[in-house]
């Protein structure tokens, strides 16, 4: 193998490692569908017909229940939290639907107060809590039978990692060009 081929294969391996790291960081959803827990006295509703055609769940407000899930997170790491919300009655036939969303026991700031029974997409950034676990929860503050579906929490890669790997790729390209 000559020098040019050697530098080419090093560059290809760095590129593959960079892509693998990027896809792992951006694509791993921390929320597991079968791991939701219910607080309160266990009243809830759900079924098929979620935003993606799969299942949806909702807390029962008459019994003050809340769905929650413990997630493995890193202290100080930023995450993208996304989900769909909707009411369960036909449009304009009930009071506005509402849903409270909690991250580590603090209500996250979403503005969701609507008459629509269509699925509405919400996405926001949250930060990993003070320990290796964060808690995500959904509760219905009013008796509106609101529901949630397709919840995901995905780590947002640190920009420094992209800078470091990009610098390595550029350095390898420069060395390759100089050796030619």
Secondary structure as the mmCIF struct_conf table of DSSP 4:
data_model
#
loop_
_struct_conf.conf_type_id
_struct_conf.id
_struct_conf.beg_label_comp_id
_struct_conf.beg_label_asym_id
_struct_conf.beg_label_seq_id
_struct_conf.end_label_comp_id
_struct_conf.end_label_asym_id
_struct_conf.end_label_seq_id
HELX_RH_AL_P HELX_RH_AL_P1 UNK A 3 UNK A 27
STRN STRN1 UNK A 29 UNK A 29
HELX_RH_3T_P HELX_RH_3T_P1 UNK A 33 UNK A 35
STRN STRN2 UNK A 37 UNK A 39
TURN_TY1_P TURN_TY1_P1 UNK A 40 UNK A 41
BEND BEND1 UNK A 42 UNK A 42
STRN STRN3 UNK A 44 UNK A 48
TURN_TY1_P TURN_TY1_P2 UNK A 51 UNK A 52
BEND BEND2 UNK A 53 UNK A 54
STRN STRN4 UNK A 55 UNK A 59
HELX_RH_3T_P HELX_RH_3T_P2 UNK A 61 UNK A 63
TURN_TY1_P TURN_TY1_P3 UNK A 64 UNK A 64
STRN STRN5 UNK A 66 UNK A 72
TURN_TY1_P TURN_TY1_P4 UNK A 75 UNK A 76
STRN STRN6 UNK A 78 UNK A 86
BEND BEND3 UNK A 88 UNK A 89
TURN_TY1_P TURN_TY1_P5 UNK A 91 UNK A 92
BEND BEND4 UNK A 93 UNK A 95
HELX_LH_PP_P HELX_LH_PP_P1 UNK A 96 UNK A 96
STRN STRN7 UNK A 97 UNK A 98
STRN STRN8 UNK A 100 UNK A 103
TURN_TY1_P TURN_TY1_P6 UNK A 104 UNK A 105
STRN STRN9 UNK A 106 UNK A 107
STRN STRN10 UNK A 113 UNK A 114
BEND BEND5 UNK A 115 UNK A 115
BEND BEND6 UNK A 118 UNK A 118
STRN STRN11 UNK A 120 UNK A 127
BEND BEND7 UNK A 130 UNK A 132
STRN STRN12 UNK A 133 UNK A 139
BEND BEND8 UNK A 141 UNK A 144
STRN STRN13 UNK A 147 UNK A 155
HELX_LH_PP_P HELX_LH_PP_P2 UNK A 156 UNK A 158
HELX_RH_AL_P HELX_RH_AL_P2 UNK A 159 UNK A 179
#
